[in-house]
Amino acid sequence: MSLVKFRKSPFESLLTPDLFDFNFNNLLNDKYWLKTMDEPALNIKEKSDEFEIELAAPGFSKKDFKVTIDEGCLNISAEKSESKEEKDENYTRKEFSYNSFKRSLQLPETVFDEKVKAKYENGILRFSLAKKEIAKSHKPKVIEIS
């Protein structure tokens, strides 16, 4: 029998009982994580005369989207399903996929519902929401003191 020098692994500190006791299923079942996985990323920019909204939705086409404004709420949803079937003498192969999401944004009262424009290009759905005249920023009026 020969002696072998024991070397402590640099990863040994990571292998604590706590690591193995951690329940990853609880993390995946958390409502916060599930909600954020279903919703696409969103950017909102405010300019002096409009709001710009960008929604990342790659893999969809224009016909997949449904956009409505109802009671001051901008509702965006998309559904896409695809199926393929390949038949041969000895087998049949079927593949399918389904993707969908819904996103709703409460619009401020300063936005014209009638002047909302949408454009989908390169996986990004862009909205332009014109502000009402009252909401547009003006230069402050200087009042001279006498």
C-alpha positions in Angstrom: 0.0 0.0 0.0 1.3 3.4 -0.9 0.6 6.8 0.7 -1.0 9.5 -1.3 -0.8 13.1 -0.2 -4.2 14.6 0.5 -4.9 17.8 -1.3 -7.8 19.9 -0.2 -10.0 20.8 -3.2 -10.5 24.5 -3.8 -14.2 23.6 -4.4 -14.6 21.9 -1.1 -16.0 25.1 0.6 -18.8 25.1 -2.0 -19.9 21.6 -1.2 -21.6 22.4 2.1 -24.8 20.7 3.2 -26.7 23.9 2.6 -26.0 23.8 -1.1 -27.5 20.3 -1.4 -30.4 21.2 0.9 -31.4 24.1 -1.2 -34.6 23.3 -3.1 -34.3 24.7 -6.7 -37.9 23.7 -7.4 -39.1 26.3 -5.0 -37.1 28.9 -6.8 -38.6 28.0 -10.1 -42.1 27.9 -8.7 -41.9 31.4 -7.3 -44.6 33.6 -8.9 -42.1 36.4 -9.4 -39.8 34.4 -11.6 -42.7 32.8 -13.6 -44.2 36.2 -14.2 -41.0 37.8 -15.5 -40.2 34.8 -17.7 -43.5 35.3 -19.6 -43.2 39.0 -20.1 -40.9 40.5 -22.7 -38.5 43.3 -21.8 -39.8 46.8 -22.0 -38.2 50.3 -22.3 -40.2 53.5 -21.8 -38.7 56.9 -22.7 -40.4 60.2 -22.1 -39.7 63.0 -24.5 -41.0 66.6 -24.5 -43.9 65.8 -26.9 -44.3 62.0 -26.7 -43.6 58.7 -24.9 -41.7 56.0 -26.7 -42.1 52.4 -25.8 -39.9 49.5 -27.0 -40.9 45.9 -26.4 -38.5 43.1 -27.3 -40.4 40.3 -29.0 -38.1 38.5 -31.4 -39.5 35.6 -33.4 -42.9 37.0 -33.9 -44.4 38.6 -37.0 -46.8 41.6 -37.4 -49.8 39.4 -37.7 -49.1 37.6 -34.4 -49.7 40.8 -32.3 -53.0 42.2 -31.0 -52.8 45.7 -29.5 -55.8 47.5 -28.0 -56.4 50.5 -25.8 -59.2 50.1 -23.4 -60.1 52.5 -20.5 -56.7 54.1 -20.6 -54.8 50.8 -20.7 -52.5 49.8 -23.5 -52.9 46.0 -23.9 -50.3 44.1 -26.0 -50.5 40.4 -26.6 -49.0 38.0 -29.1 -49.5 34.3 -30.0 -47.5 32.2 -32.4 -47.8 28.5 -33.0 -45.9 26.4 -35.5 -46.1 22.7 -36.4 -44.1 20.5 -38.7 -44.8 16.9 -39.8 -42.4 14.6 -41.6 -43.7 11.2 -42.8 -41.5 8.4 -44.0 -42.1 4.7 -44.7 -40.9 3.7 -41.2 -41.8 6.7 -39.1 -43.7 9.9 -38.6 -42.1 12.8 -36.9 -44.2 15.7 -35.5 -42.8 18.9 -33.9 -44.7 21.9 -32.6 -44.1 25.1 -30.7 -46.3 27.7 -29.1 -45.3 31.1 -27.8 -47.5 33.8 -26.2 -47.4 36.8 -23.9 -49.6 39.5 -22.6 -48.5 42.9 -21.3 -50.6 45.8 -20.1 -49.6 49.4 -19.3 -51.7 52.0 -17.7 -51.4 55.2 -19.8 -51.3 58.6 -18.3 -54.2 60.9 -18.9 -51.9 63.2 -20.8 -51.7 60.8 -23.8 -53.9 61.0 -26.9 -55.4 57.5 -27.4 -56.2 58.4 -31.0 -52.6 59.2 -31.8 -50.8 56.0 -30.8 -48.6 54.6 -33.5 -47.0 51.1 -33.6 -44.2 49.6 -35.7 -42.6 46.1 -35.6 -39.1 45.8 -37.0 -36.2 43.5 -36.2 -37.8 41.9 -33.2 -38.7 45.2 -31.5 -42.3 46.5 -31.3 -42.1 50.3 -31.0 -44.9 52.6 -29.9 -45.1 56.3 -30.2 -47.7 58.0 -27.8 -48.3 61.7 -28.5 -48.8 63.9 -25.5 -51.7 66.3 -25.2 -50.8 70.0 -25.5 -51.2 70.5 -21.7 -48.5 67.9 -21.0 -45.9 69.2 -23.4 -43.1 70.9 -21.6 -42.8 74.6 -22.2 -40.1 77.0 -21.3 -40.9 78.7 -18.1 -42.2 82.3 -18.4 -39.9 84.7 -16.7 -41.7 87.3 -14.5 -39.9 90.5 -13.7 -40.3 91.8 -10.2 -40.9 95.6 -10.0 
